[in-house]
Amino acid sequence: MTAPTVLLVDDHATMRAGFRMILEASGVEIVGEAATGVEAIERAAHLDPDVVFMDVQMPDMDGIEATRQIIASGSRSSVVIVTTFDRDDYLFAALDAGASGFLLKNAGPEELVSAAQVAAAGDALLAPEVTRRVIERHSAAGHMPLSASDGIPVSLTEREAEILRLLAAAMSNAEIAQQLFIGEATVKTHISNMLQKTGSRDRVAAVVWAYRNNFA
């Protein structure tokens, strides 16, 4: 599997250095760094990384607006918000702006590496700490159907249900494959089938569905 490429965006050099050390030690390629939202937009366009790790509070332009502009530009890069602040307004604004993930800076090294891999694969992820709040918001707003067929329970296979539970536990495709002793290509096939059956747009929506339907 090709190592994901990452652009680090944070106005604190020590934080960028820490992320660089953790990610590079696990084979993730850091293609550049930026200290402001404006720099993030420029370097994302120039460097074309698989993933942008984006801080929120920065000079010139905050990370939410920078994310919105990167996504609106048609960039293939996925953006993962990585912030100190566990705030609902940041969380939901980031998702609305098109971010593929939301992590807190106290995430462990394995979580950071997994986030880079999951986002690079085009999937979405959330820190376990914020998953419940996303579920509550979607439930209250009626954004997610209970099933793909107007309340009739969907017919997940035993393997698909097992993988859905592991997704809800914030595991990456590689981690799921290792846990179940199957190939990553097989995991992707099961996830694709599961997303279709549950009417879920992406992994985040699938996790919402899982919690609402007592699969997690």
ABEGO torsion letter per residue (X at the ends): XBBBBBBBBBABAAAAAAAAAAAAAAGBBBAEBBABAAAAAAAAAAAGBABBBBBABBBGBBAAAAAAAAAAAGBABBBBBBBABBBAAAAAAAAAAGBABBBBAABBAAAAAAAAAAAAAGBBBBBAAAAAAAAAAAAAAGABBABABGGBBBBBBAAAAAAAAAAAAGBBAAAAAAAAGBBAAAAAAAAAAAAAAAGBABAAAAAAAAAAAGAX
